[in-house]
């Protein structure tokens, strides 16, 4: 199946889901007000599960509302630099963006907690926290202060721990390593002696090829394969300790959101809820085949040694606690997540089969 046909299937799923939900809810009516937004994505639409789902959401919104809601999708860096999407949305330069909120960490420390947390929640736990336990409200409270309205609109499972040119057997192999890393995980690697830089996805291959970096984390095996990382770094390490899930958000200029009708807000929310489900299904469904193909091309899949994982966990907790001590919003969100995870752990232990069954 081609990427185009897969994208068409996603569009059909989202449109049917959205339209049927609107009809059942009695929300599908004519309205004079129209939504006309520009929306830049942080990830290319050629990247499976990472970037190919959001164009379908925009197409489905247009079709399901008979053209009343049109959010035009732009590829990365077409309007603004990828890492500056939320700044552009905040200022009104563009009305909306689709991004990983962890890129805002330098300006808004708590943002990374809404994106992914090292050794933190897995996808279904995060969704439970977001929709049922107050995570959504916390994100809105924090982002509204900077003139942005966040909507959870995508979700993938765990990433890889990264691509490395040399084997990683212990802490000594991390010291001095030049690596592309984002989020709290990058701070952890720095604390362990690595030299860390943040690069957009489109710049990573060249940096690896030229030796500017020795290793990189970025995304799922199927995504990393599209970007060709296996051609310049053959060791692919697991598990993705730094991102047990990855959450992606539609960020909307709050002034634009506030003047949008309640009906159209409901339409957008419903479309994004459908997208979270479809995105997670796609991300989980294609990784096994992607790993097999990568290995057939010479990639070597390895697990990080358990002693190193334990050390990464210890340092992660220290970094998270240090960030919480410096920022009240970070502290509030972090403690909220820990409280939810404590309650969820009992259900997980009793409700699910043991990992080694």
C-alpha positions as CSV (number, residue, x, y, z in Angstrom):
1,X,0.0,0.0,0.0
2,X,1.4,3.4,-1.0
3,X,1.7,6.3,1.5
4,X,-1.0,8.2,-0.5
5,X,-3.5,5.3,-0.2
6,X,-2.7,4.9,3.5
7,X,-3.3,8.7,3.9
8,X,-6.6,8.3,2.1
9,X,-7.7,5.6,4.5
10,X,-6.8,7.8,7.5
11,X,-8.8,10.7,5.9
12,X,-11.8,8.4,5.4
13,X,-11.7,7.1,8.9
14,X,-11.5,10.5,10.4
15,X,-14.2,12.0,8.2
16,X,-16.7,9.2,8.9
17,X,-15.9,9.2,12.6
18,X,-16.3,13.0,12.9
19,X,-19.4,13.3,10.7
20,X,-21.3,10.4,12.4
21,X,-20.4,11.8,15.9
22,X,-21.6,15.3,14.9
23,X,-24.8,13.9,13.5
24,X,-25.5,11.9,16.7
25,X,-24.6,14.9,18.9
26,X,-26.9,17.2,16.9
27,X,-24.0,19.6,16.3
28,X,-23.9,19.4,12.5
29,X,-25.7,22.5,11.5
30,X,-25.1,25.5,9.2
31,X,-23.3,28.5,10.6
32,X,-22.3,31.8,9.2
33,X,-19.0,32.0,10.9
34,X,-16.1,30.3,9.2
35,X,-12.7,29.2,10.4
36,X,-9.8,30.0,8.1
37,X,-6.5,29.3,9.7
38,X,-2.9,28.6,8.6
39,X,-1.4,25.7,10.4
40,X,2.2,24.6,10.2
41,X,3.3,21.2,11.4
42,X,6.6,20.3,13.1
43,X,6.9,17.0,11.2
44,X,6.8,16.2,7.5
45,X,3.7,14.5,6.1
46,X,6.0,11.9,4.6
47,X,6.8,10.6,8.1
48,X,4.5,7.7,9.1
49,X,2.4,8.3,12.3
50,X,4.5,11.3,13.2
51,X,3.5,13.6,10.4
52,X,1.1,11.9,8.0
53,X,-2.0,11.9,10.3
54,X,-2.5,15.6,10.8
55,X,-3.1,16.5,7.1
56,X,-6.0,14.0,7.2
57,X,-7.5,15.7,10.2
58,X,-7.5,19.0,8.4
59,X,-9.0,17.4,5.3
60,X,-11.7,15.7,7.4
61,X,-12.6,18.9,9.1
62,X,-13.2,20.6,5.8
63,X,-15.2,17.7,4.4
64,X,-17.3,17.1,7.6
65,X,-18.2,20.8,7.9
66,X,-18.9,21.3,4.2
67,X,-16.0,23.8,4.0
68,X,-17.0,25.9,7.0
69,X,-13.8,24.9,8.9
70,X,-10.7,25.1,6.7
71,X,-7.3,24.8,8.4
72,X,-4.6,24.9,5.7
73,X,-1.7,22.5,6.5
74,X,1.9,23.6,5.8
75,X,5.0,21.5,5.9
76,X,7.8,22.1,8.5
77,X,9.6,25.5,8.1
78,X,7.4,26.7,5.3
79,X,6.1,29.6,7.3
80,X,8.3,29.7,10.5
81,X,11.2,27.7,11.8
82,X,10.1,24.4,13.2
83,X,11.2,25.0,16.7
84,X,9.5,28.4,16.8
85,X,5.9,27.2,16.0
86,X,4.4,28.1,19.4
87,X,6.0,31.5,19.4
88,X,4.5,32.2,16.0
89,X,1.1,31.0,17.2
90,X,1.3,33.1,20.4
91,X,2.1,36.3,18.5
92,X,-0.6,35.6,15.8
93,X,1.8,35.2,13.0
94,X,0.1,32.0,12.2
95,X,-3.2,30.9,13.7
96,X,-2.3,27.3,14.6
97,X,0.5,24.7,14.7
98,X,0.9,21.0,15.2
99,X,3.9,20.2,17.4
100,X,5.6,18.4,20.3
101,X,5.2,20.7,23.2
102,X,8.6,19.7,24.6
103,X,10.2,22.0,22.1
104,X,9.0,24.9,24.4
105,X,10.9,23.7,27.4
106,X,13.5,26.5,27.3
107,X,10.7,29.2,27.5
108,X,8.0,27.2,29.4
109,X,9.6,24.5,31.6
110,X,6.4,22.7,32.3
111,X,5.6,22.2,28.6
112,X,7.7,19.1,28.4
113,X,5.5,17.3,30.9
114,X,2.6,17.4,28.4
115,X,4.8,16.0,25.7
116,X,6.6,13.0,27.4
117,X,8.4,12.3,30.6
118,X,11.4,9.9,31.0
119,X,10.3,6.7,32.6
120,X,6.9,8.2,32.7
121,X,3.4,7.3,31.5
122,X,2.7,4.9,28.6
123,X,0.2,6.0,26.0
124,X,-3.0,4.6,27.6
125,X,-2.0,6.0,31.0
126,X,-1.3,9.4,29.5
127,X,-4.7,9.5,27.7
128,X,-6.4,8.6,31.0
129,X,-4.6,11.4,32.8
130,X,-5.3,13.9,30.0
131,X,-9.0,13.2,29.4
132,X,-10.2,11.9,32.8
133,X,-7.9,13.2,35.6
134,X,-7.4,16.8,34.8
135,X,-4.3,16.9,32.6
136,X,-6.2,18.7,29.8
137,X,-7.3,21.5,32.2
138,X,-3.7,21.9,33.6
139,X,-2.4,22.3,30.1
140,X,-5.0,24.8,29.2
141,X,-4.4,26.8,32.4
142,X,-0.7,27.0,31.7
143,X,-0.8,27.7,27.9
144,X,-3.7,30.2,28.1
145,X,-1.3,32.4,30.1
146,X,0.8,32.7,26.9
147,X,-2.1,33.2,24.5
148,X,-2.2,29.6,23.3
149,X,-5.0,27.0,23.4
150,X,-3.6,23.4,23.3
151,X,-5.6,20.4,21.9
152,X,-4.3,16.9,22.2
153,X,-4.3,15.7,18.5
154,X,-1.8,12.9,18.1
155,X,-0.2,10.1,20.1
156,X,2.5,7.5,19.4
157,X,4.0,4.7,21.5
158,X,7.5,4.6,22.7
159,X,10.4,5.9,20.6
160,X,13.8,4.2,20.2
161,X,16.5,5.2,22.7
162,X,18.5,6.4,19.7
163,X,20.8,5.6,16.8
164,X,24.5,5.4,17.6
165,X,27.7,5.0,15.5
166,X,29.3,2.9,18.3
167,X,28.0,0.4,20.8
168,X,26.8,1.6,24.2
169,X,27.8,-0.7,27.0
170,X,27.9,1.6,30.0
171,X,28.2,5.1,31.4
172,X,31.7,5.5,30.1
173,X,30.4,5.3,26.5
174,X,28.0,8.2,27.2
175,X,30.6,10.6,28.4
176,X,31.8,12.9,25.6
177,X,29.2,11.7,23.2
178,X,27.8,14.3,20.8
179,X,24.1,13.7,20.5
180,X,20.9,15.2,19.3
181,X,18.4,15.0,22.1
182,X,15.3,16.9,23.1
183,X,13.3,17.4,26.3
184,X,14.2,16.2,29.8
185,X,16.1,13.3,28.3
186,X,18.6,15.7,26.9
187,X,19.2,17.2,30.3
188,X,19.7,13.7,31.7
189,X,22.3,12.8,29.0
190,X,24.1,16.1,29.7
191,X,24.3,15.3,33.4
192,X,25.9,12.0,32.4
193,X,28.6,13.7,30.4
194,X,27.2,13.9,26.8
195,X,27.2,17.0,24.7
196,X,23.6,17.6,23.7
197,X,22.1,19.7,20.9
198,X,18.5,20.1,19.7
199,X,17.9,19.8,15.9
200,X,14.7,19.6,13.8
201,X,14.2,16.3,12.2
202,X,15.2,17.5,8.7
203,X,18.7,18.5,9.9
204,X,19.7,15.4,11.8
205,X,20.9,13.1,8.9
206,X,23.3,15.7,7.7
207,X,24.7,16.3,11.2
208,X,25.3,12.6,11.6
209,X,26.8,12.2,8.2
210,X,29.2,15.1,8.7
211,X,30.2,14.0,12.2
212,X,28.7,17.0,13.9
213,X,26.9,14.5,16.2
214,X,27.7,10.9,17.0
215,X,24.2,9.8,17.8
216,X,20.6,10.9,17.8
217,X,17.2,10.1,19.2
218,X,14.2,11.2,17.3
219,X,11.2,9.0,16.8
220,X,9.8,5.6,15.9
221,X,11.7,3.0,13.8
222,X,9.4,3.6,10.8
223,X,10.1,7.4,11.0
224,X,13.8,7.0,11.6
225,X,14.0,4.7,8.6
226,X,12.4,7.4,6.3
227,X,15.1,9.8,7.5
228,X,17.9,7.4,6.8
229,X,19.5,7.3,10.2
230,X,20.5,3.6,9.7
231,X,22.7,4.6,6.8
232,X,25.0,6.6,9.0
233,X,24.6,5.0,12.5
234,X,23.9,1.3,12.6
235,X,23.2,0.7,16.3
236,X,19.6,1.2,17.1
237,X,19.0,1.1,20.9
238,X,15.8,0.3,22.8
239,X,13.7,1.0,24.9
240,X,12.8,4.6,24.5
241,X,13.3,5.4,28.2
242,X,13.1,9.2,27.6
243,X,9.7,8.9,25.8
244,X,7.5,6.0,26.8
245,X,4.9,7.8,24.7
246,X,4.9,11.0,22.5
247,X,1.9,13.4,22.7
248,X,1.4,15.9,19.9
249,X,-0.9,19.0,20.2
250,X,-2.7,21.3,17.9
251,X,-1.8,24.7,19.3
252,X,-4.2,27.6,18.5
253,X,-3.8,31.3,19.0
254,X,-6.1,31.8,22.0
255,X,-7.7,35.0,20.5
256,X,-8.6,33.0,17.4
257,X,-9.9,30.1,19.6
258,X,-12.0,32.4,21.8
259,X,-13.8,33.9,18.8
260,X,-14.5,30.5,17.3
261,X,-18.1,29.3,17.7
262,X,-18.8,26.6,20.3
263,X,-19.9,24.3,17.6
264,X,-16.7,24.6,15.6
265,X,-14.7,24.2,18.8
266,X,-16.6,20.9,19.3
267,X,-15.9,19.9,15.8
268,X,-12.1,20.5,16.2
269,X,-12.0,18.7,19.5
270,X,-13.9,15.7,18.1
271,X,-11.6,15.5,15.1
272,X,-8.5,15.6,17.3
273,X,-9.9,12.9,19.6
274,X,-10.4,10.7,16.6
275,X,-6.9,11.5,15.4
276,X,-5.3,10.4,18.7
277,X,-6.9,7.0,18.3
278,X,-6.0,6.6,14.7
279,X,-2.4,7.9,15.2
280,X,-1.7,5.6,18.1
281,X,-3.1,2.6,16.1
282,X,-0.9,3.5,13.1
283,X,2.2,4.0,15.2
284,X,1.8,0.7,17.0
285,X,0.8,-1.3,13.9
286,X,3.8,-0.6,11.6
287,X,6.9,-0.8,13.9
288,X,7.5,-4.5,13.8
289,X,7.8,-4.6,10.0
290,X,9.9,-1.4,10.1
291,X,12.4,-3.0,12.5
292,X,12.6,-6.1,10.4
293,X,13.3,-4.0,7.2
294,X,15.9,-1.9,9.0
295,X,17.7,-5.0,10.2
296,X,17.6,-6.5,6.7
297,X,19.5,-3.3,5.6
298,X,22.2,-3.8,8.3
299,X,20.8,-2.0,11.3
300,X,21.6,-3.7,14.6
301,X,18.7,-3.6,17.2
302,X,20.0,-3.7,20.8
303,X,18.6,-3.2,24.3
304,X,20.4,-0.8,26.6
305,X,22.2,-2.6,29.5
306,X,19.9,-2.7,32.5
307,X,22.6,-1.0,34.8
308,X,22.7,1.9,32.4
309,X,18.9,2.1,32.3
310,X,18.8,2.1,36.1
311,X,21.3,5.0,36.2
312,X,19.3,6.9,33.6
313,X,16.2,6.5,35.8
314,X,18.0,7.8,38.9
315,X,19.3,10.8,37.0
316,X,15.9,11.4,35.4
317,X,14.2,11.6,38.8
318,X,16.9,14.1,40.0
319,X,16.5,16.3,37.0
320,X,12.7,16.2,37.2
321,X,12.8,17.1,40.9
322,X,15.3,19.9,40.3
323,X,13.0,21.4,37.6
324,X,10.1,21.1,40.0
325,X,12.0,23.1,42.6
326,X,12.6,26.0,40.2
327,X,9.2,26.4,38.6
328,X,5.7,26.3,40.2
329,X,3.8,25.2,37.1
330,X,6.3,22.4,36.6
331,X,5.9,21.3,40.2
332,X,2.2,21.4,40.0
333,X,2.0,19.3,36.8
334,X,4.7,16.9,37.9
335,X,3.1,16.2,41.3
336,X,-0.3,15.8,39.6
337,X,1.1,13.2,37.2
338,X,2.9,11.3,40.0
339,X,-0.4,11.2,42.0
340,X,-2.3,9.8,39.1
341,X,0.4,7.3,38.3
342,X,0.3,6.0,41.9
343,X,-3.4,5.3,41.6
344,X,-3.1,3.9,38.1
345,X,-0.3,1.5,39.2
346,X,-2.7,-0.6,41.3
347,X,-5.0,-1.0,38.4
348,X,-2.2,-1.8,36.0
349,X,-0.7,-4.5,38.4
350,X,-4.1,-6.2,38.9
351,X,-5.7,-5.6,35.5
352,X,-2.9,-6.6,33.1
353,X,-0.9,-9.7,32.5
354,X,2.7,-9.6,33.8
355,X,5.2,-8.3,31.2
356,X,7.1,-11.7,31.2
357,X,4.0,-13.9,31.0
